[in-house]
């Protein structure tokens, strides 16, 4: 799901009628993209797409429910790889089950919102 708010825009991934398992947010004020996963484990996220595998460091967001987030610049090639991966990409983190995320257009919409 994609939506705009006072901070910018956000794409949310996860089961219907529940907190998002993964979010991709454009914070227009900070001019950064935040990739957030539900949980409080501060170990790096490993993103696996059809063309790239990369680990990104995270920090707790201090929110309730708990999330950890990685900050990316809007021109980071990892965002393109996520948006154009063949059907899906995987988010892995030690101690948690992997997330299999569809490579929907919402990822590119959020990225473009921060580039504009």
N, C-alpha and C positions, 0 to 999 in steps of 0.2 A: 504494500500500500504506500502511496506517495501523498504527502500533504505539505502545505506551506504554513509557516507560523511566524511569530515575531522575530525569531532568531534566523530564519532562512527557510530551508526545506529539509525534509526527512523522508527516507524510505524505510519502512518497517517490514521485517520478515519474521514469520512464526505462525503458530496456530491461531485460528480465528477466535475472537473473544478472550484473548489472553495477552499478557505482556509480551512484547516482542522478544524473540530470541537473539536477534541481530538488528542493528540499525545502522544506516549510513546517513549522516547529517552534514549539511552545509551550514556552517556558522558564518553568515555573511560579514558580521562585524570582525571576526578573527581571520576571515578569508582562509579557513581551513575546513577540511573534511574530517569528521570523526567517525571511525568505525568502532561500534560498541557492541559488546557481547554481554548477555545476562550472566551474572555471577560475580564473585569477589576474588577469584584467583588472579593474581597479578603476574602470571607467567605469560610470555609472548604468545600472540596469535600466529599460527602458521596458515597462510592463505595459499590454497592450491587451485590454480586455474588450468585451463587446457594449454596455456603457454608459459606460465610463470609459477614458481613456488617461492614464497618469501615469508620470513618471520618478521613480525612487527611488535615492538614493545608496547605495553599497555600500562595504564594507571587507573586506579579506582576513581569513579566519578563522584562518589559521595552521595549518590542518589538512593532512593528507596522506591522500588526494589533495587538491589545492588547491580551495577554494571561496571565493566572495565572498558576503557576506550584507548584507541590508538589515534594519534593526530597525523593526518597526511596533508600535503600540499595539493591543491586542486589539479596541478599538472603531473602528479605522480603517475607513472606508467602502470602501477598496480591497479589503479581504478579502472583504466581502460581494459586491462586484462580481465578484471572481474565482470565488467559490463559486456564484454564480447567473448567470454568463455563459451565453449560449446555446450550450451544448455544449462550448465550449473557450475558452481565452484564450491570448494570445501573449506570450512574454517575449523581448524584444530587447535586445541589448547590442552596442555597436560592436565590430567585428572578429570576432564569433562568429555562427554560424548561429542563426536564431530558433528558439525552442522553442515548439511548439504543444502545449499542456497541456490535458487533459480537465478540465472543471469538475465533478469528482467530489465526492461528499459528504464525503470525507476532509478537504477544506479547511475546511468548516464544523465538522467534529468537532474539529479542532485549535483553531480559533478559539474554539469554545465551551469547550474545556478551559481556556483562558486567561482566559475571562470569569467562570468559575464560582467 
